Amino acid sequence: MRANLAALCLAAFAGAGVCYGQSAAAPAVTTLQPGYTTVYCSGFVKDTRLPGDLYVISGEEASYKIVFSQRENVYINRGSDNGVRVGDRFMVMRETGDPSRVEWFKGQTKLTNAIGVLYADIGQLQVVNVQQKTSIAQVVFSCKDMLRGDIVRPFEERPTPPYKEVGTFDHFAPVSGKPVGTLVNSASFQQSEGQGSTIYVNLGAAQGVKVGDYMRVFRYQGKYLEYVPQTKAYIDRLYGFGSTPARYEWKDLPREVLGEGIVLNASRNSATVFITYSSTEIYAGDNVEIE
């Protein structure tokens, strides 16, 4: 497990991209409003794999280019024979996963497999020239570098959900009584996330989740979970630093509300959530509930 490594990483490289976790302690919150890039670069989870019959073949200057980006031209494997026309728009995506293949918390791999197939948004194309069996398309919007073999699908508008009014973040919000899930992973596959991050949770349409819902992220202190560096039974006693007369378990104490986010996309068993506010670092393995 990576708890000890993560602790060292957080201590030595606070604020660095590899251990990113943004905090905001101010009680009056200005909720971020996801813009076009946030919505169309958020990634998503599908119950089943997308068809791979339409894809990026290559692009111009391919003899020395290994990736393709905005304003460059790429070739796709469909042309006039398949009804492609100049001006058609497409979305480009890629099946993705944590490249380290090491769990941030116990059971993460199992949960990741259970929620579906994770896809990264790569960018968008617009066809500029059509030939019989292939077409040339310009990269008109880019989230990541485009690669040979990336999946291409017809463009679909994504809803921009409504945002709740700016207010004071309730650090002591009571339990909502609605379904509770787990922060399974994030778009960056890091251990800690914060305001402005995109995460994936194992609550979806089957649990009543819909685009525009808000989710609250919380944690109980005293649970011995590997995603947070900690000493066993530290909640009520720490050698050399005091102890209580009676024993306490995590369930005996209040929960800590860490932040909240808005749902950008919902599949059957998963949702993509953009964190609009965090009071401290949020970890893979933390709990979420529908507000």
Backbone hydrogen bonds in HBPLUS format (Angstrom, degrees):
<---DONOR---> <-ACCEPTOR-->    atom                        ^
c    i                          cat <-CA-CA->   ^        H-A-AA   ^      H-
h    n   atom  resd res      DA  || num        DHA   H-A  angle D-A-AA Bond
n    s   type  num  typ     dist DA aas  dist angle  dist       angle   num
A0006-ALA N   A0002-ARG O   2.79 MM   4  5.85 155.9  1.84 150.3 157.7     1
A0007-ALA N   A0003-ALA O   2.93 MM   4  6.18 150.2  2.02 147.5 155.4     2
A0008-LEU N   A0004-ASN O   3.11 MM   4  6.42 160.8  2.14 150.9 154.6     3
A0009-CYS N   A0005-LEU O   2.88 MM   4  6.08 157.5  1.93 148.3 155.5     4
A0010-LEU N   A0006-ALA O   2.82 MM   4  6.00 160.4  1.86 151.6 155.9     5
A0011-ALA N   A0007-ALA O   3.05 MM   4  6.21 154.5  2.12 144.2 151.1     6
A0012-ALA N   A0008-LEU O   2.90 MM   4  6.00 159.3  1.94 151.5 157.0     7
A0013-PHE N   A0009-CYS O   2.87 MM   4  5.62 153.4  1.94 147.0 153.5     8
A0016-ALA N   A0013-PHE O   2.87 MM   3  5.38 164.5  1.89 139.4 142.2     9
A0019-CYS N   A0016-ALA O   3.17 MM   3  5.64 148.1  2.27 111.6 120.1    10
A0024-ALA N   A0278-SER O   2.99 MM 254  5.99 130.1  2.25 139.3 152.9    11
A0029-VAL N   A0167-GLY O   3.36 MM 138  5.96 157.5  2.42 137.1 142.8    12
A0039-VAL N   A0035-GLY O   3.06 MM   4  6.30 163.8  2.08 157.1 161.3    13
A0040-TYR N   A0036-TYR O   2.88 MM   4  6.00 168.8  1.90 158.4 161.7    14
A0041-CYS N   A0037-THR O   2.83 MM   4  5.47 119.2  2.21 140.7 150.1    15
A0044-PHE N   A0119-TYR O   3.04 MM  75  5.46 154.7  2.10 146.4 153.5    16
A0119-TYR N   A0044-PHE O   2.81 MM  75  5.46 169.0  1.82 172.8 175.3    17
A0046-LYS N   A0117-VAL O   2.83 MM  71  5.14 162.5  1.86 145.4 148.5    18
A0117-VAL N   A0046-LYS O   2.71 MM  71  5.14 165.0  1.73 157.1 159.2    19
A0152-VAL N   A0054-LEU O   2.92 MM  98  5.32 167.5  1.94 135.9 132.4    20
A0077-ASN N   A0055-TYR O   3.40 MM  22  6.22 149.4  2.50 159.5 168.1    21
A0056-VAL N   A0150-ASP O   2.97 MM  94  5.41 151.0  2.06 148.4 157.7    22
A0149-GLY N   A0056-VAL O   2.75 MM  93  5.10 166.6  1.77 147.0 150.4    23
A0057-ILE N   A0075-TYR O   2.74 MM  18  5.46 165.4  1.76 152.6 157.1    24
A0075-TYR N   A0058-SER O   2.81 MM  17  5.37 165.3  1.83 132.8 134.4    25
A0060-GLU N   A0073-ASN O   3.12 MM  13  5.88 160.6  2.15 144.8 148.2    26
A0064-TYR N   A0061-GLU O   3.35 MM   3  6.29 165.7  2.37 121.6 124.1    27
A0065-LYS N   A0061-GLU O   3.15 MM   4  6.12 128.4  2.43 139.8 153.2    28
A0068-PHE N   A0146-MET O   2.97 MM  78  4.91 146.4  2.08 134.4 142.7    29
A0146-MET N   A0068-PHE O   2.79 MM  78  4.91 171.6  1.79 158.3 155.7    30
A0072-GLU N   A0069-SER O   3.10 MM   3  5.81 149.7  2.20 143.2 145.8    31
A0071-ARG N   A0139-VAL O   2.70 MM  68  5.16 171.4  1.70 156.4 153.2    32
A0139-VAL N   A0072-GLU O   2.84 MM  67  5.59 162.3  1.87 163.6 168.9    33
A0074-VAL N   A0137-ALA O   2.80 MM  63  5.43 165.9  1.82 159.4 162.0    34
A0137-ALA N   A0074-VAL O   2.86 MM  63  5.43 167.3  1.88 157.9 162.3    35
A0076-ILE N   A0135-SER O   3.02 MM  59  5.47 159.4  2.06 149.4 155.9    36
A0135-SER N   A0076-ILE O   3.17 MM  59  5.47 153.4  2.25 142.0 146.5    37
A0082-ASN N   A0079-GLY O   2.96 MM   3  5.56 150.7  2.04 114.9 123.4    38
A0084-VAL N   A0079-GLY O   3.19 MM   5  5.22 161.6  2.23 136.1 130.5    39
A0080-SER N   A0131-GLN O   2.79 MM  51  5.97 158.7  1.83 146.6 153.7    40
A0083-GLY N   A0080-SER O   3.07 MM   3  4.89 167.6  2.08 104.6 107.2    41
A0081-ASP N   A0132-GLN O   3.04 MM  51  5.59 170.3  2.05 149.1 149.5    42
A0088-ASP N   A0085-ARG O   3.11 MM   3  5.76 163.6  2.14 138.6 139.9    43
A0087-GLY N   A0127-VAL O   2.87 MM  40  5.06 161.5  1.91 130.5 136.7    44
A0127-VAL N   A0088-ASP O   2.87 MM  39  5.35 161.6  1.90 154.7 160.6    45
A0155-PHE N   A0089-ARG O   3.20 MM  66  5.50 157.6  2.26 128.5 122.6    46
A0090-PHE N   A0125-LEU O   2.93 MM  35  5.03 156.6  1.99 136.2 140.4    47
A0125-LEU N   A0090-PHE O   2.83 MM  35  5.03 161.1  1.86 139.6 145.0    48
A0091-MET N   A0153-ARG O   2.70 MM  62  5.28 166.7  1.72 164.1 168.5    49
A0153-ARG N   A0091-MET O   2.85 MM  62  5.28 163.2  1.88 156.6 162.0    50
A0092-VAL N   A0123-GLY O   2.84 MM  31  5.20 164.6  1.86 150.3 146.7    51
A0122-ILE N   A0092-VAL O   2.86 MM  30  5.29 162.1  1.89 145.7 144.5    52
A0123-GLY N   A0092-VAL O   3.32 MM  31  5.20 153.8  2.39 133.7 131.7    53
A0093-MET N   A0151-ILE O   2.91 MM  58  5.27 157.8  1.96 145.5 152.9    54
A0151-ILE N   A0093-MET O   2.95 MM  58  5.27 132.0  2.19 168.9 169.6    55
A0094-ARG N   A0120-ALA O   3.02 MM  26  5.31 148.2  2.12 145.3 154.2    56
A0120-ALA N   A0094-ARG O   2.79 MM  26  5.31 166.7  1.81 158.0 157.1    57
A0096-THR N   A0118-LEU O   2.94 MM  22  5.79 169.3  1.95 148.9 149.6    58
A0101-ARG N   A0098-ASP O   3.18 MM   3  5.56 142.8  2.33 109.6 119.0    59
A0108-GLN N   A0105-PHE O   3.11 MM   3  5.66 153.6  2.19 144.6 141.0    60
A0111-LEU N   A0107-GLY O   3.10 MM   4  6.35 160.8  2.13 153.4 158.6    61
A0112-THR N   A0108-GLN O   2.84 MM   4  6.02 158.2  1.89 152.4 158.9    62
A0113-ASN N   A0109-THR O   3.02 MM   4  6.25 159.8  2.06 150.7 155.0    63
A0114-ALA N   A0110-LYS O   3.06 MM   4  6.21 143.1  2.20 138.9 149.3    64
A0115-ILE N   A0111-LEU O   3.14 MM   4  6.40 145.3  2.27 151.6 157.6    65
A0143-CYS N   A0122-ILE O   2.79 MM  21  4.96 169.7  1.80 134.7 134.4    66
A0144-LYS N   A0122-ILE O   3.11 MM  22  4.91 163.2  2.13 133.6 132.5    67
A0124-GLN N   A0141-PHE O   2.78 MM  17  4.99 153.5  1.85 142.8 143.1    68
A0140-VAL N   A0124-GLN O   2.99 MM  16  5.79 141.2  2.15 136.8 147.6    69
A0126-GLN N   A0138-GLN O   2.98 MM  12  5.37 145.2  2.10 142.4 153.5    70
A0138-GLN N   A0126-GLN O   2.85 MM  12  5.37 155.7  1.91 153.7 146.1    71
A0128-VAL N   A0136-ILE O   2.84 MM   8  5.86 164.9  1.86 149.9 154.9    72
A0129-ASN N   A0136-ILE O   3.24 MM   7  5.10 150.2  2.34 146.6 142.6    73
A0136-ILE N   A0129-ASN O   2.82 MM   7  5.10 168.2  1.83 152.5 156.6    74
A0131-GLN N   A0134-THR O   2.89 MM   3  5.34 153.4  1.96 159.2 164.4    75
A0150-ASP N   A0147-LEU O   3.24 MM   3  5.73 161.1  2.28 132.8 132.2    76
A0173-ALA N   A0170-ASP O   3.28 MM   3  5.16 146.9  2.39 115.8 110.3    77
A0290-ILE N   A0179-PRO O   3.40 MM 111  6.25 151.3  2.48 161.1 169.0    78
A0181-GLY N   A0288-VAL O   2.76 MM 107  5.16 161.3  1.79 147.4 154.0    79
A0288-VAL N   A0181-GLY O   2.99 MM 107  5.16 156.3  2.05 122.0 124.6    80
A0202-ASN N   A0182-THR O   3.26 MM  20  5.86 149.5  2.35 149.2 158.0    81
A0183-LEU N   A0286-ASP O   2.83 MM 103  5.49 163.2  1.86 167.3 168.5    82
A0285-GLY N   A0183-LEU O   2.82 MM 102  5.21 153.6  1.89 145.0 153.7    83
A0184-VAL N   A0200-TYR O   2.92 MM  16  5.85 134.0  2.13 144.9 159.2    84
A0185-ASN N   A0200-TYR O   3.31 MM  15  5.33 162.9  2.35 142.8 145.7    85
A0200-TYR N   A0185-ASN O   2.77 MM  15  5.33 163.9  1.79 153.1 148.9    86
A0189-PHE N   A0186-SER O   3.18 MM   3  5.00 146.1  2.30  96.5 106.3    87
A0187-ALA N   A0198-THR O   2.99 MM  11  5.68 165.0  2.01 149.6 150.1    88
A0284-ALA N   A0191-GLN O   3.10 MM  93  5.72 148.5  2.21 152.1 159.9    89
A0193-GLU N   A0282-ILE O   2.62 MM  89  5.02 155.4  1.67 149.6 158.7    90
A0282-ILE N   A0193-GLU O   2.86 MM  89  5.02 164.8  1.88 151.8 151.8    91
A0197-SER N   A0194-GLY O   2.95 MM   3  5.65 148.2  2.05 151.3 151.1    92
A0196-GLY N   A0275-ILE O   2.84 MM  79  5.41 175.3  1.84 150.2 151.7    93
A0275-ILE N   A0197-SER O   2.87 MM  78  5.48 168.1  1.88 167.9 171.1    94
A0199-ILE N   A0273-VAL O   2.81 MM  74  5.26 167.0  1.83 157.1 160.2    95
A0273-VAL N   A0199-ILE O   2.86 MM  74  5.26 172.0  1.87 154.1 156.8    96
A0201-VAL N   A0271-ALA O   3.10 MM  70  5.52 160.2  2.14 152.1 158.2    97
A0271-ALA N   A0201-VAL O   3.17 MM  70  5.52 146.7  2.29 138.8 144.8    98
A0207-GLN N   A0204-GLY O   2.91 MM   3  5.42 148.5  2.01 113.3 123.0    99
A0209-VAL N   A0204-GLY O   3.03 MM   5  5.03 161.9  2.07 131.7 126.5   100
A0205-ALA N   A0267-SER O   2.73 MM  62  5.83 170.1  1.74 156.1 157.5   101
A0208-GLY N   A0205-ALA O   2.98 MM   3  4.89 162.4  2.01 107.0 109.5   102
A0206-ALA N   A0268-ARG O   2.91 MM  62  5.25 168.1  1.92 139.7 142.4   103
A0213-ASP N   A0210-LYS O   3.08 MM   3  5.86 163.5  2.11 143.5 145.3   104
A0212-GLY N   A0263-VAL O   2.98 MM  51  5.18 162.1  2.01 134.9 140.3   105
A0263-VAL N   A0213-ASP O   2.83 MM  50  5.39 159.3  1.87 163.5 167.3   106
A0291-GLU N   A0214-TYR O   2.93 MM  77  5.66 176.3  1.93 151.7 151.4   107
A0215-MET N   A0261-GLY O   2.80 MM  46  5.37 159.2  1.84 153.5 160.7   108
A0261-GLY N   A0215-MET O   2.88 MM  46  5.37 147.5  1.99 148.0 157.7   109
A0216-ARG N   A0289-GLU O   2.83 MM  73  5.33 160.9  1.87 160.0 163.4   110
A0289-GLU N   A0216-ARG O   2.94 MM  73  5.33 143.4  2.08 143.3 154.7   111
A0217-VAL N   A0259-GLY O   2.86 MM  42  5.23 173.4  1.87 137.9 140.2   112
A0258-LEU N   A0217-VAL O   2.77 MM  41  5.48 151.6  1.85 141.7 150.6   113
A0218-PHE N   A0287-ASN O   2.89 MM  69  5.36 162.2  1.93 141.1 146.6   114
A0287-ASN N   A0218-PHE O   3.09 MM  69  5.36 142.9  2.24 171.3 168.0   115
A0219-ARG N   A0256-GLU O   2.88 MM  37  5.25 146.8  1.99 141.0 152.0   116
A0256-GLU N   A0219-ARG O   2.75 MM  37  5.25 170.6  1.76 159.3 162.7   117
A0225-LEU N   A0223-LYS O   3.06 MM   2  5.72 123.3  2.39 107.4  91.5   118
A0234-TYR N   A0231-THR O   3.13 MM   3  5.48 138.8  2.31 144.3 137.4   119
A0244-THR N   A0236-ASP O   3.00 MM   8  5.73 137.4  2.18 165.3 173.1   120
A0238-LEU N   A0242-GLY O   3.03 MM   4  5.90 162.8  2.06 172.3 177.4   121
A0241-PHE N   A0238-LEU O   2.72 MM   3  5.28 161.0  1.75 147.5 149.2   122
A0252-ASP N   A0249-GLU O   2.98 MM   3  5.42 157.0  2.03 113.6 121.1   123
A0253-LEU N   A0250-TRP O   3.26 MM   3  5.66 167.0  2.28 112.8 116.7   124
A0279-SER N   A0258-LEU O   2.78 MM  21  5.50 167.1  1.79 159.6 162.8   125
A0260-GLU N   A0277-TYR O   2.99 MM  17  5.59 151.1  2.07 146.9 152.3   126
A0276-THR N   A0260-GLU O   2.96 MM  16  6.08 136.2  2.16 130.7 144.1   127
A0277-TYR N   A0260-GLU O   3.30 MM  17  5.59 154.6  2.36 156.9 151.8   128
A0262-ILE N   A0274-PHE O   2.90 MM  12  5.35 142.7  2.04 151.3 148.4   129
A0274-PHE N   A0262-ILE O   2.89 MM  12  5.35 163.7  1.91 156.2 154.4   130
A0264-LEU N   A0272-THR O   2.79 MM   8  5.54 162.8  1.82 155.1 161.0   131
A0272-THR N   A0265-ASN O   2.79 MM   7  5.04 161.0  1.83 144.1 150.0   132
A0267-SER N   A0270-SER O   2.83 MM   3  5.27 158.4  1.88 149.5 156.8   133
A0286-ASP N   A0283-TYR O   3.01 MM   3  5.63 161.6  2.05 136.9 137.3   134
